[in-house]
């Protein structure tokens, strides 16, 4: 397997009006690591991939009517990405680095009932990114009690 081949898993693709700027910004603001960039004859990013831990995010342009940046559709998002930091990483410092790079922080760092400290941010084109780090390991029964939920494996259990 080469560095550009991935094992079985899931990757998300994010479309941008300016994929070149996004590729650079995601590295600076969120610490994503460039894996590779396919650049066309005009220097525009046709397809890029970045890693964060064992995960991959694909970066591309608005290449069809069904693949748009929130910036092109009134700021709407149909999905968001959740990124888990490693145990012990400083989520507050991560948030401040994102803010300094121009991220709009839409939910500041806060500790959640399930034991993670999280924040949410919008990138310059309006994609929503959630970041979290476990600060207190909790069992499902503990987070159920704290959040008023019932954890199941399947809905019909």
ZIBELGI-V592339 format. One record per residue. RES is the residue in one letter. PHI is phi in whole degrees, 0 to 359 (none if undefined). PSI is psi in whole degrees, -180 to 180 (999 if undefined). OMEGA is omega in degrees with one decimal (999 if undefined). Layout:
# ZIBELGI-V592339
RES_PHI_PSI_OMEGA / RES_PHI_PSI_OMEGA
This chain:
# ZIBELGI-V592339
X_none_134_177.0 / X_272_175_179.8 / X_296_-21_-178.1 / X_263_-3_175.6 / X_264_136_-176.7 / X_249_151_173.1 / X_285_173_176.8 / X_308_134_-178.8 / X_171_-165_-176.9 / X_234_136_174.1 / X_228_150_177.5 / X_253_146_175.6 / X_248_131_-178.1 / X_239_126_-177.3 / X_262_139_-179.0 / X_229_150_171.0 / X_292_-38_178.0 / X_238_82_-176.3 / X_295_-29_178.3 / X_297_-47_179.1 / X_295_-40_-179.3 / X_297_-44_-178.6 / X_301_-45_178.6 / X_292_-43_-176.2 / X_295_-43_-179.0 / X_299_-33_175.9 / X_291_-48_-177.4 / X_292_-47_-171.6 / X_280_-43_-171.5 / X_249_-9_179.3 / X_81_18_175.5 / X_292_147_-176.7 / X_253_127_177.5 / X_300_132_175.2 / X_258_-54_172.0 / X_196_160_178.5 / X_224_125_171.9 / X_266_117_-174.7 / X_246_134_-179.8 / X_280_-179_-175.8 / X_297_-22_179.4 / X_267_3_179.2 / X_86_7_-179.7 / X_273_137_177.4 / X_295_117_176.7 / X_274_-39_178.2 / X_200_131_176.5 / X_228_155_175.5 / X_228_140_-179.8 / X_229_151_178.7 / X_246_156_170.3 / X_213_108_-171.5 / X_62_-130_179.7 / X_268_5_-176.1 / X_261_158_178.5 / X_233_138_169.6 / X_239_134_179.3 / X_261_138_-178.0 / X_242_130_179.7 / X_211_-179_179.8 / X_266_178_173.0 / X_281_93_-170.3 / X_260_-4_174.2 / X_204_173_177.7 / X_296_-20_180.0 / X_265_-1_-177.3 / X_234_92_-173.8 / X_232_154_170.9 / X_281_148_173.5 / X_306_-30_179.5 / X_300_-27_-178.3 / X_266_-8_-176.9 / X_231_44_174.6 / X_69_24_176.7 / X_82_6_-178.0 / X_283_148_174.8 / X_237_137_174.1 / X_260_-12_174.5 / X_202_165_175.0 / X_224_163_-178.7 / X_254_139_175.8 / X_248_131_-175.2 / X_237_126_-179.9 / X_259_125_174.6 / X_280_162_178.4 / X_287_153_175.9 / X_308_134_178.1 / X_90_-13_178.1 / X_290_150_-175.6 / X_270_99_-178.2 / X_294_-33_179.3 / X_293_-41_177.0 / X_293_-38_177.1 / X_300_-44_178.3 / X_298_-44_-179.5 / X_294_-36_176.4 / X_295_-41_177.7 / X_296_-44_178.6 / X_299_-44_-179.5 / X_297_-29_178.8 / X_276_-4_176.6 / X_110_6_176.6 / X_292_143_172.3 / X_270_115_-179.2 / X_277_112_-176.8 / X_262_-15_172.0 / X_212_111_-177.2 / X_291_165_-180.0 / X_305_131_178.3 / X_208_146_178.5 / X_275_129_-175.6 / X_266_163_-178.1 / X_299_-23_-177.6 / X_269_3_172.3 / X_101_0_176.0 / X_261_149_170.1 / X_259_127_-172.6 / X_227_160_166.9 / X_213_160_177.1 / X_236_143_-177.7 / X_218_152_171.0 / X_254_137_174.8 / X_279_176_-175.0 / X_301_-22_177.8 / X_259_2_172.9 / X_99_3_173.7 / X_293_140_-179.9 / X_263_129_179.6 / X_237_131_174.7 / X_250_137_179.0 / X_236_141_179.4 / X_214_159_173.3 / X_214_137_178.4 / X_287_123_177.7 / X_249_-16_175.6 / X_210_113_178.5 / X_291_124_179.8 / X_235_150_174.9 / X_278_160_176.2 / X_305_-38_179.8 / X_294_-34_177.3 / X_292_-44_-179.4 / X_286_-29_174.2 / X_298_-46_-179.6 / X_297_-41_-178.4 / X_287_-33_-174.8 / X_255_-8_-179.8 / X_78_31_-177.9 / X_243_173_170.6 / X_234_119_-179.3 / X_273_131_178.0 / X_226_162_172.0 / X_277_-45_178.3 / X_236_151_-178.2 / X_295_-29_-177.0 / X_267_11_177.1 / X_286_999_999
